[in-house]
Amino acid sequence: MTSRKDASGGASRKQVVVKGLLAAIMLAASTVAGAAGSCDKACLEGIADQYRAAYLAHDPSKAPFAAHVRYTENNVEMPFPDGTWDTVTEMPGPVLTLSDPATEQAAIFAPIRQREVPGFLSVRFKVSGGKITEVEHIISTARNLSSPPTPIGKIEGFAYDPTVDRVEPAAKRLTRAELAAHANGYFDTLQHNDGEIRGTCFHEHATRRENMMMFNDIKQGFESGRYLFNNRVRREIVLVDEARQIALGRGFIDHKGVLDTYKLTDGTETKSVFQEPQSWGLLEAFKVTDGCIAAVVAGFYQAPYYTVSPWTKEGR
């Protein structure tokens, strides 16, 4: 997590190392805690299918929910079911499902419709004793994105990068801690973006899909210093799909709104679109192949400045 103390500058190498060690310790602890769980990859992904069916039917009885479910939508805690559970009408696909048997968690990324309103849904849920006990939604539609808007694409013709859903050979897999380090490296690069790639690397043609909109210049965008207006990236790695080699992060990108004009690394002068404090809330997945990030899938929404996720134990 990035604290207020980091707000005025980038992390030192020592801080990056310490954060990497802390991430490894937390992931190891979560793995041990989940080791006794009985829901493997097939179990979790089967429950994800049931979750989608129940969600579309507005009927929780169609999936194995616990008697009490902790539920949030766009980081607002509410009774379950509520929010888009009452309004969703279609999930036209394609759907990306991730699973983390070590922590008995799964994630879903999918386009949806609420009658005439298209949107992009990101879900994280946790299973305990075969029952869903936690549900976290990030939902983005053109109607809930205020200026300056987050990117949002169209449902028609939407597709994931073909590498994202691919199960990687065991011999080529990185560890959980290494996958988390790549995700944190991405976030460190995004924060105070000045052209330096920090703690990760990117394939030359790596893609990023934000709310269904595709960007094919991740590496080039970071090297240009385009995102210098990002003051803080508060984040935590919440799920690792070891088979698919994907790490999932929850977080917020904070824009203080104080930066007006700035120069890209090639000397081009540009103007920040963020002229007031605001944040983007997110669930973001990072696919790693051959030791570098190959694809990114993210759900974003416009959040009040410095919103704190109710799932974040540190409260920041």
Beta strands, then each sheet from edge to edge (+ up, - down):
strand 1: 65-73
strand 2: 76-78
strand 3: 96-100
strand 4: 105-114
strand 5: 117-128
strand 6: 131-141
strand 7: 202-210
strand 8: 213-215
strand 9: 232-241
strand 10: 246-255
strand 11: 261-263
strand 12: 269-271
strand 13: 278-289
strand 14: 292-303
sheet 1: 2+ 1- 6- 5+ 4- 3+
sheet 2: 8+ 7- 14- 13+ 10- 9+
sheet 3: 11+ 12-
end
